[in-house]
Amino acid sequence: MDPTDKPKGASPHYSLYQREVFKAGGTTGQLPNFSVHADELQESSKRKLSEHGYFYANSNAGLGWTDRANREAFYNWRIIPRALVDTTTRDLTTTLFGHRIPAPILFAPIGINKLYATEGELVPARIAGELGIPYCLSTAASQSIEAVAAANEAGANEKNESNSVHHYDGPNGGNATSPRFFQLYMGHDDELTLSLLNRAWKAGFDVLMLTTDTWQLGWRPTDINIANYVFYYPSPVGNEVGSSDPVFMKKHGEELKKDSGKWIDSSVWHGKAHTWDKIKWLIGEWKRISGGRPFVIKGIQCAADAKIALDIGCDGIVVTNHAGRQVDGAVASLEVLPAIVLAVGDKMTILFDSGIRTGADVFKALALGAHAVLVGRLYVWGMSHDGAPGCRHVMKSLLADLDITMTVAGYRSIAEDVRGKKDEVLKWNPYGVYPRGEHARL
C-alpha cells in the first residue's frame, strides 16, 4: 500500500496499520508478539493467564451454546461486495450521544481487569483515550472510578489522527476530553447508587449504562470446576469501586475487612432483581445529576423489552446476551437485532454487543441496524499478552480490519452506505456450519 499522497478523509487511514506491521517484519524482522486471529488469540491467552484469569474471561453459561449461537449468527450473514467504487477515503465516523467518534466501536464494560494485567482497567481506558473511542467502565472494576478517568484522560492527551476526530460540546461533570460511559450494577441501597452516579459524573462519565441481565452470575461450569470467584480469595481484586466509595465504606468498611465478598455480594451480583418501576427512578436521578445526559439499558434481547425501554424514557439500549455468559441456549444477539431495530431503531440509539471478533462482524452488525458495537473479550485477550501494547495492537488491528473491509468490499461510508442497509449489503445464508479451527496457522 502506498502511504504517500493519501487524500485526507473523515476518518484516519486505519488500514495503514497493516503496512506498518508488514514493514516492521520485512525491514527489521520485528513480528507481532501474538496472533490477532480471534481463535488463536483466545487459545494463546491460556498460556499467559492464570487458570482463574483465563476461565473468568472465557467461561460461558452452561454448555456454551449461546456463545456458539452468537458466532453462528455472524456466519450466516454474508457481505455483498461491490465493484469499482471509489473507496480511496472511507468515513467510519459516527455521532453517539453527542460525541463524534472516529469509528463505531466502544470498549465494553468488563470487570476485574487486574486478572489480565497488573494495571487493570487503566490499560484499556488509556488505549480508548488514545483512539478517541468510548470506554465503558464496569462497577466490578479493579480500579477506582477516578483512577480510570485519569488514565482515559492521559490517553486522550496523546494527540493523534484518531482521537483528534472526537468532538463533544455538551455537558460533562469532569471536563472530560475523551468519551467515557459508566456501566452500573445497581444494588438495593439507593444512597450508595447515588454516590456511584455522582462520582461517575464528576469524573467525566457522561452516559449511564445499567446492566439488567446479571443480578447474579449465570451457571458457568468451567468456573464452578475451580471455584472461580476471586472475591472470596485472599487479597482479592474487584472491590476497588466499593472500597473507594465513601458511602459504602461508612456503612460496610468494617464488614469488608472481615468478609472480602461484602461489596460484590451486596452491591453488584446480589441476586435480587429490579423491575421496570425502579428503572424510572434511576433514570430520573441520573438526569438530575447529569443535566439530562443519556441513560442506556444493557441486556435487551427482544423487541417487546426494547419498546418498554423506549416508553419509560431510555435514550438507548445495548442488544446483548452478555456474550453467552448468563443464559445457556438463548437466542443469539445478532439474531434478534433486526426485529429490535424494526421496533425502535428510528427512536433510540441501539448498541450491539456479543460475539464481535472481526471488522466484518462490525460491518454486519451495523448493516443490521446497530449504531455502534461494543468489543470485550478481544481487548482482554490482547492485554493479557502484553498489557497496554497488546491491548493497543488488538484494537488497532480491529480498526484496520474494518477499514480494509470497507475498502475492498466497495463501501465508502458507514452512515451512507452500510448502517441499516441489510437488504442491499448483506445476504442471509441458512446453510453451512460455522467453522472451528479451519484456517491457515503456523
C-alpha positions in Angstrom: 0.0 0.0 0.0 1.3 3.4 -1.0 1.3 5.6 2.1 2.3 8.7 0.2 -0.1 11.3 -1.2 -3.1 9.8 0.6 -6.1 12.1 0.5 -7.4 13.0 3.9 -10.8 11.5 4.7 -13.3 11.9 7.5 -11.6 9.1 9.5 -8.0 8.1 9.6 -6.5 5.6 7.2 -6.6 2.8 9.8 -5.7 0.3 7.0 -2.1 1.6 7.0 -1.6 -0.3 10.3 -1.3 -3.5 8.1 1.5 -1.9 6.1 3.2 -0.8 9.4 3.2 -4.4 10.6 4.4 -5.8 7.3 7.2 -3.1 7.0 8.5 -3.8 10.5 8.7 -7.5 9.7 10.4 -7.0 6.4 12.9 -4.4 7.4 13.8 -5.2 10.9 12.4 -8.8 11.4 10.1 -7.5 14.2 6.9 -9.6 14.3 3.8 -9.2 16.4 4.1 -10.9 19.8 0.9 -12.8 19.2 -1.7 -13.7 16.6 -4.8 -11.4 16.3 -6.7 -14.2 14.6 -9.5 -14.4 17.2 -9.5 -18.2 17.7 -5.7 -18.3 18.1 -5.7 -15.2 20.3 -8.2 -16.8 22.7 -6.2 -20.0 22.8 -2.8 -18.3 23.3 -4.2 -16.2 26.2 -4.4 -19.5 28.1 -0.6 -19.6 28.2 -0.5 -16.0 29.5 -3.1 -16.0 32.3 -3.6 -17.9 35.5 -6.2 -20.6 35.4 -8.6 -18.3 37.3 -7.9 -15.4 34.9 -8.3 -17.5 31.8 -11.6 -19.0 32.8 -13.1 -15.8 34.1 -12.5 -14.3 30.7 -13.7 -17.3 28.7 -16.3 -19.2 30.7 -19.8 -19.3 29.3 -23.2 -20.3 30.7 -24.0 -24.0 30.7 -22.7 -25.9 27.6 -21.7 -22.7 25.8 -24.5 -22.9 23.3 -25.4 -19.2 23.4 -21.8 -18.2 22.9 -21.7 -20.5 19.9 -25.0 -19.2 18.6 -23.5 -15.7 18.7 -20.8 -16.7 16.3 -23.0 -18.8 14.1 -25.3 -15.8 13.6 -22.5 -13.8 12.1 -21.5 -16.7 9.9 -25.0 -16.9 8.3 -25.0 -13.3 7.2 -22.7 -12.7 4.2 -21.4 -9.4 2.8 -22.2 -8.5 -0.8 -19.0 -6.8 -2.3 -19.5 -4.0 -4.8 -17.1 -3.4 -7.8 -15.4 -0.2 -9.0 -16.4 2.0 -6.1 -14.0 4.9 -5.2 -13.0 3.9 -1.6 -9.8 5.8 -1.6 -11.0 7.5 1.5 -13.5 6.0 3.9 -15.8 7.5 6.5 -16.1 5.3 9.6 -17.2 8.2 11.8 -20.4 8.3 13.8 -22.0 10.5 16.4 -23.0 8.7 19.6 -24.9 10.6 22.4 -23.4 13.9 21.2 -19.9 12.5 20.8 -18.4 12.5 17.3 -16.1 9.5 17.3 -13.7 8.1 14.6 -15.3 4.7 14.4 -18.5 3.0 15.6 -16.7 0.8 18.2 -16.7 1.0 22.0 -14.7 -0.7 24.7 -17.3 -2.9 26.5 -17.5 -2.8 30.3 -15.6 -5.8 31.7 -14.8 -6.2 35.4 -11.8 -7.3 37.4 -9.2 -6.4 34.7 -6.3 -6.9 37.2 -6.8 -10.6 36.4 -5.4 -9.8 32.9 -2.8 -7.1 33.6 -1.3 -5.5 36.6 -2.7 -2.1 36.0 -6.2 -3.5 35.3 -8.7 -1.1 33.8 -6.1 1.7 33.5 -4.9 -0.2 30.4 -8.0 -0.2 28.2 -9.1 3.2 29.5 -5.8 4.7 28.3 -6.0 3.0 24.9 -9.5 4.1 24.4 -8.4 7.7 25.1 -5.6 7.3 22.6 -8.0 6.1 19.9 -10.8 8.6 20.8 -13.5 5.9 21.1 -15.7 5.4 24.1 -14.6 3.4 27.2 -17.3 1.9 29.4 -16.2 1.3 33.0 -17.7 -1.6 34.9 -19.0 -1.3 38.5 -17.0 -4.5 39.1 -13.8 -2.8 38.1 -10.5 -3.4 39.9 -9.6 0.3 39.9 -11.4 3.3 41.2 -13.7 5.4 39.1 -11.4 8.4 39.5 -8.2 6.5 38.6 -9.8 5.1 35.4 -10.9 8.6 34.4 -7.4 9.9 34.9 -5.9 7.1 32.7 -8.5 7.8 30.0 -7.6 11.5 30.0 -3.9 10.6 29.8 -4.5 8.6 26.7 -6.6 11.4 25.2 -3.8 13.9 25.9 -1.6 11.9 23.5 -2.9 13.7 20.5 -3.0 11.8 17.2 -5.1 11.5 14.0 -7.6 9.1 15.6 -8.5 10.9 18.8 -8.4 14.2 17.1 -11.7 13.2 15.4 -13.5 13.2 18.7 -15.7 16.2 19.3 -18.2 16.9 22.0 -19.6 20.2 23.3 -22.3 19.0 25.7 -22.4 18.9 29.5 -19.8 16.9 31.3 -19.2 16.8 35.1 -15.5 16.3 34.8 -14.5 18.3 31.8 -13.5 15.1 30.0 -11.8 15.3 26.7 -12.5 11.7 25.8 -15.8 9.8 25.7 -16.4 7.6 28.7 -19.5 5.9 29.9 -20.3 4.3 33.3 -21.9 0.8 33.5 -23.9 0.3 36.7 -24.7 -2.9 38.5 -27.4 -1.5 40.8 -27.8 -2.8 44.3 -30.7 -2.1 46.7 -29.1 0.8 48.6 -30.3 4.0 46.9 -27.8 6.1 48.9 -24.9 4.0 47.5 -26.3 4.1 44.0 -26.5 7.9 44.1 -23.0 8.0 45.4 -21.7 6.0 42.5 -23.6 8.1 40.0 -22.3 11.3 41.4 -18.7 10.0 41.4 -19.0 8.9 37.8 -20.5 12.2 36.7 -17.8 14.2 38.5 -15.1 12.0 36.9 -16.4 12.8 33.4 -18.5 9.7 32.6 -21.5 11.3 30.9 -23.6 8.3 29.8 -25.1 5.8 32.3 -25.5 2.2 31.2 -27.5 -0.1 33.5 -26.9 -3.9 33.2 -30.1 -5.8 33.6 -29.1 -9.4 32.8 -26.7 -10.1 35.7 -28.4 -9.8 39.1 -26.2 -12.8 39.8 -23.7 -14.7 37.7 -25.0 -17.4 35.4 -24.2 -21.0 35.9 -20.8 -21.4 34.3 -19.4 -24.9 34.8 -15.8 -24.1 34.0 -15.8 -21.5 36.7 -17.6 -23.9 39.1 -14.9 -26.5 38.5 -12.2 -24.3 40.0 -14.3 -22.3 42.4 -13.5 -19.3 40.3 -14.8 -16.3 42.3 -11.8 -14.1 43.1 -13.6 -12.1 45.7 -13.6 -14.9 48.3 -9.8 -15.5 48.0 -7.1 -13.8 50.0 -6.1 -10.3 48.7 -9.0 -10.2 46.2 -9.3 -7.7 43.3 -12.6 -6.3 42.1 -13.6 -4.4 45.3 -11.9 -1.2 44.3 -15.0 0.7 43.2 -16.7 -0.1 46.5 -13.6 0.3 48.7 -13.1 3.8 47.3 -16.7 4.8 47.8 -17.4 6.9 51.0 -21.0 5.7 51.4 -20.1 2.1 51.1 -17.1 2.3 53.4 -19.0 4.2 56.0 -21.7 1.6 56.1 -19.7 -1.6 55.4 -16.0 -0.8 55.7 -15.6 -3.0 58.9 -17.6 -5.8 57.3 -15.4 -5.7 54.2 -12.3 -6.3 56.4 -13.9 -9.5 57.7 -15.7 -10.6 54.5 -14.0 -9.8 51.2 -17.2 -10.6 49.3 -19.3 -7.9 51.0 -19.0 -5.4 48.1 -19.8 -7.9 45.3 -22.4 -9.8 47.3 -24.4 -6.8 48.5 -23.9 -4.2 45.8 -23.0 -5.9 42.5 -24.1 -9.5 41.9 -26.6 -9.6 44.7 -29.2 -11.9 43.3 -32.1 -9.6 43.9 -33.8 -8.4 40.7 -35.1 -5.0 40.0 -38.2 -4.2 37.9 -39.1 -1.5 35.3 -40.6 0.7 38.0 -37.3 1.1 39.7 -35.6 2.0 36.4 -37.9 5.0 36.2 -36.5 6.2 39.5 -32.9 5.6 38.3 -33.5 7.5 35.0 -34.8 10.5 36.9 -31.9 10.6 39.3 -29.3 10.3 36.5 -31.0 13.0 34.5 -31.0 15.2 37.6 -27.3 14.6 38.4 -26.1 14.9 34.8 -28.3 17.6 33.5 -30.2 15.3 31.2 -27.4 13.1 29.8 -28.3 9.7 28.2 -29.4 6.6 30.0 -28.9 3.2 28.4 -30.2 -0.2 29.3 -27.8 -3.2 28.6 -29.3 -6.6 28.2 -32.2 -6.2 25.8 -32.9 -9.4 23.7 -36.4 -8.9 22.3 -38.5 -6.1 20.6 -41.0 -6.1 23.4 -38.4 -5.1 26.0 -36.9 -2.6 23.7 -40.3 -0.9 23.4 -40.8 -0.8 27.2 -37.3 0.7 27.5 -38.3 3.4 25.0 -41.6 4.1 26.7 -40.1 4.6 30.2 -37.5 7.1 28.8 -34.4 5.2 27.9 -32.2 7.0 25.4 -30.6 3.8 24.2 -30.2 0.1 24.6 -27.5 -2.5 24.3 -28.6 -5.6 22.4 -26.6 -8.3 24.2 -26.8 -11.7 25.9 -23.7 -10.9 28.0 -21.6 -12.8 25.4 -23.4 -16.0 26.2 -22.3 -15.9 29.8 -25.7 -15.8 31.5 -28.4 -17.9 29.9 -27.4 -21.1 28.0 -29.5 -22.0 25.0 -30.6 -18.4 24.5 -31.1 -16.5 21.2 -28.1 -15.0 19.5 -27.9 -11.3 19.9 -27.4 -10.7 16.2 -30.4 -13.0 15.5 -32.8 -10.6 17.4 -31.2 -7.4 16.3 -33.3 -6.9 13.1 -36.6 -7.2 14.9 -35.4 -4.7 17.6 -34.2 -2.3 15.0 -37.6 -2.5 13.3 -39.4 -1.8 16.6 -37.4 1.1 17.9 -34.4 1.8 15.6 -35.6 5.2 14.5 -36.4 6.4 18.0 -33.4 5.5 20.2 -29.7 4.6 19.9 -29.1 0.9 19.5 -25.7 -0.5 20.5 -24.7 -4.1 19.8 -22.6 -6.5 21.9 -21.9 -10.2 22.0 -19.7 -12.1 19.5 -17.8 -9.3 17.7 -14.4 -10.6 16.6 -13.6 -9.0 13.2 -14.1 -6.0 11.1 -16.6 -8.0 9.0 -18.6 -8.6 12.2 -18.7 -4.9 12.9 -19.9 -4.3 9.3 -22.6 -6.8 9.6 -24.0 -5.6 13.0 -24.1 -2.0 11.6 -25.8 -3.2 8.4 -28.4 -4.9 10.5 -29.2 -1.5 12.2 -26.9 -1.0 15.2 -25.5 2.5 15.6 -22.2 1.1 17.1 -20.8 -2.1 18.6 -19.1 -3.0 21.9 -15.9 -5.1 21.9 -14.9 -7.0 25.1 -13.1 -10.3 25.0 -10.8 -9.2 22.2 -9.2 -6.4 24.1 -9.0 -8.5 27.3 -7.1 -11.2 25.3 -4.8 -8.6 23.9 -3.9 -7.0 27.3 -3.4 -10.5 28.8 -0.5 -11.0 26.3 1.3 -7.7 26.6 -0.5 -5.1 28.7 -1.0 -1.8 27.0 0.9 -2.7 23.8 -1.2 -5.9 23.5 -4.5 -4.1 24.0 -3.4 -1.4 21.5 -2.4 -3.9 18.9 -5.7 -5.8 19.1 -7.8 -2.6 18.8 -5.7 -1.0 16.1 -5.9 -4.4 14.2 -9.7 -4.4 14.5 -9.9 -0.8 13.2 -7.6 -1.7 10.3 -9.7 -4.8 9.6 -12.9 -2.7 9.4 -11.3 0.0 7.3 -9.9 -2.6 4.9 -13.2 -4.5 4.7 -14.9 -1.2 3.7 -12.1 -0.6 1.1 -12.1 -4.0 -0.6 -15.8 -4.6 -0.3 -16.6 -1.4 -2.1 -18.3 0.7 0.7 -17.1 4.2 1.4 -19.2 5.4 4.3 -20.7 3.7 7.3 -23.5 6.2 7.6 -24.4 6.5 3.9 -23.7 3.0 2.6 -23.8 0.5 5.4 -25.8 1.2 8.5 -29.3 -0.2 8.3 -29.0 -1.3 4.7 -29.0 -5.0 5.3 -31.1 -5.7 2.2 -28.5 -4.0 0.0 -25.2 -5.1 1.6 -25.9 -8.5 3.2 -27.3 -11.8 2.1 -28.7 -14.4 4.6 -27.5 -17.9 4.1 -29.2 -20.5 6.3 -26.8 -23.3 5.2 -23.4 -24.5 6.4 -21.9 -24.8 9.8 -19.8 -22.2 11.5 -16.2 -23.5 11.0 -14.0 -24.1 14.0 -10.2 -24.1 13.5 -10.4 -24.2 9.7 -7.8 -21.7 8.8 -4.1 -21.5 7.9 -1.9 -21.4 11.0 1.8 -21.5 11.9 
